[in-house]
Amino acid sequence: MVEPPVWIDHNAASERRVHLYFFWTSTCAHCQAARPFVEARPARHPWLVLHSRNLTTDPNAADAYVSMAESLGREASSVPLFLFCGQIEVGFDRPEKTGQALEEALQFCRESGGTALGEPAAGTRQAPGLDLTVLGTLAPDQLSLPVFTVVIAGLDAFNPCAFFVLLFLLSLLIHAGSRARMLFIGSVFLFFSGLIYLSVMAWETPPSMHSRKST
């Protein structure tokens, strides 16, 4: 049975300490980029207690990984994963961006006595709303994934670049001269558009943990 995590405690001098739970794998490139930064934080901040767990080699870490995420109402599916102050942060790109944001959140947690940055201590951090002006503010966590995908795809379609490419494609199809050529041009356009979008999403999205070891 996995024990509930400790977010805040005090040392012998009654000084407040923050516990950071860091889950990673040996094959995750983002994890390896995060490790030097994260594992150096306790030396920089003596009030920080780091629990670094390698899901690849530690069979007990997988159970803790799943249990802690579920206790906060989240699904354990990606690494690197950071849990602290009753909240979850996933992914890491570079120290100057994600690393700095993580460090600021940890410092805020310590100063506030267990409150996440802008959130109650017991809750998880909510995704920021999207200001759509005419439609109001859209909260991603209040929509199902299919609906949110359709909304974002619709918003992405209404931009000058998309319309220019669409008009260019239509002009090619009009002058193609045959349905076979129209089908070929349209297929090439759809293939490369999908390939580019997939490449961008794969590059930007933190790697998922496809499997886990259990005891």
N, C-alpha and C positions, 0 to 999 in steps of 0.2 A: 504494500500500500504506500502510495506516495504522500509524504507529509506536505501540508499546505505551505506555500512559500512565505518567507519572512521578508517584508518590504522595508521596514524601518526598525532599528533597535539602537541600543546605546552601549558604548564601551565602558571600561572600568572607570573612566573619568567622567561618565555621564554625558559624553559627547554623542550627538546623533550620527548614525551611520546609515547609508543607503545600500541595499543589496541589489546587485545587477546580475540577472541570469542570462547567460550568453550561450545559445545553442548553435552548433555549426557542424559541418562535415568536412572530411579530408579532401573530397573531390569538388567542393564548391569554390569556384574562383572568387566570388564575392566574399565568402567567409575568410579565405586566406588573405584577402585585401583588408578585411576588418580586424583580423587577429592582432597584428602588431599595435594598432591604435588602441583597441579595447583593452588588451592585456597590459598596456603601459599606463592605463588610467589609475589603478590603485597606488602606484608609486607617485603619481602626480597629485592624487587626492586621497590622503590617508583615511578619509571618512567613507570611502567606497569599498564595499566588499564584493569581489567578483566571483561568480560561480560559472566557470567556463566548462562546458560539457560537449564532448565530441561524440556525436551520434553514430559515427562510423565505428568507433572502437569500444564505446561504453554501452553495454546492453541495457543498463538501468536508465540511461539518459533519455532513451526514446519514450519510456513510460512517463517520466517526469515532464518531458516535452509536450506530450499529448495531454496529460492531466492538467498541467498548469494553464495551457491555452484554453482548454474546455472550461476551466474554472472561471475564466474571464469572458466566456461566451464567444470564443473564437475557435476556428479549426486550425489544427497544426498541419501545415502543408508546405511551408517554405522556410528556407534558411538563407542567410543568418537571421536568427530570431533573438530579440532583446526583450526581456520582461523586467519591469521595475515599477515600483510605486503603483501597482494595480493596473498597469497598462502594457500594451504590446507594441513593439516597433519591428517591422520586417524590412530587410534589405540594407545594403550598404554600397555606396558608390566610391566616395573618396573622403578622407579626413576633413578637408576644408568645407564640405557640404554636410553629408550625413553625420560625419563624426562630430562636427561642431554642434549640430542640432541635438544630437544625443547627449553630449556633454552639458549643454545648457539645460536640457530637460532634467538631467540627474541633479544638477546644482539647484534647480528650482524645487525639485522634490525634497531635497534635504532642507532647504531654507523654509519651505512651507510645512514641513513636518509630515510629509506623506501625501501631499496633493500633487497630482499630475499637472503639467503645464496647461492651465486653462480648463481643467476638469476636476470633478470631485475625486477624492482619493480612492473610493471603492469602484469607480467606473473606468472604462477604457476610453481612450481618446477617440473621438468621433472624427470621421472624415470631414474635411471642410466642405461647406456648401458651394455650389456653383451658381454664381449670379448670372441669370439669363435675361435680365432687364425686363423684357416684355412678359415672360413667363414666371418671373420671380426667382426665388432661390431654390435650387434643386439640391436635396440632401441625398447623396448616393446610398447611404446606409438605410434609407427608407424605401428603396426600390429593389425589386428583384433583379438579378443579373441580366436576364433577357431584356427586360424593359429598359434598364439603364444602358445596355448596349445599343438598343435601337435609338434611344434619345441622343447618345453621344455620336452615333453614326450619322444621324440626321443633322446634328449641329456641324459636324465635320464636312458634310456635303455642301453646306451653304458658305462657300468662300470663293474668292475670285480665281484662285488657282484651279479649283475643281471645275468651275464653269468654263474656264479657258481650255482645259484639257478635254472636257466633254464636247465643246464646240469644235475643237480641232479633230476629235475622233469622228464626229458626225460629218464634217466636211470630207474626211477621207472615205467614209462609207458611201457618201453620195456620189463621189467620183470613182468608186471602185469598179463600176461597170457590170458586176455580176454578183449573184448572191454568194457564190463560193468565196470570192475575194472579201466580201463583207463579213462573212463568217470567220474567215482567217484573220482579218484585221481585228475584229472584235475579240476573238479568242486570245490573240497575242496581247492586246491591251489588258484584258481581264487577268491573264496569267501573270504578267509582270507587275500589275498593280497589286494583286494579292501577294506576290512574292516580296515586294518591297515593304508592304505593311507588316507582313509576318516577320521579316528581318528586323524591322524597327521594334516591334513588340518583343521579340525574343531578346534583343539587345538591352532594352530598357527594363524588362521585368526581372525581378530577382529569381534565381533558379529555384525550382520546386524540389522538395525532397520526395523522390518517387517511391522510395521504400524505406522501411525502418526495421531495426532489429527489436525483438521482444524477448523477454526472459522466458 
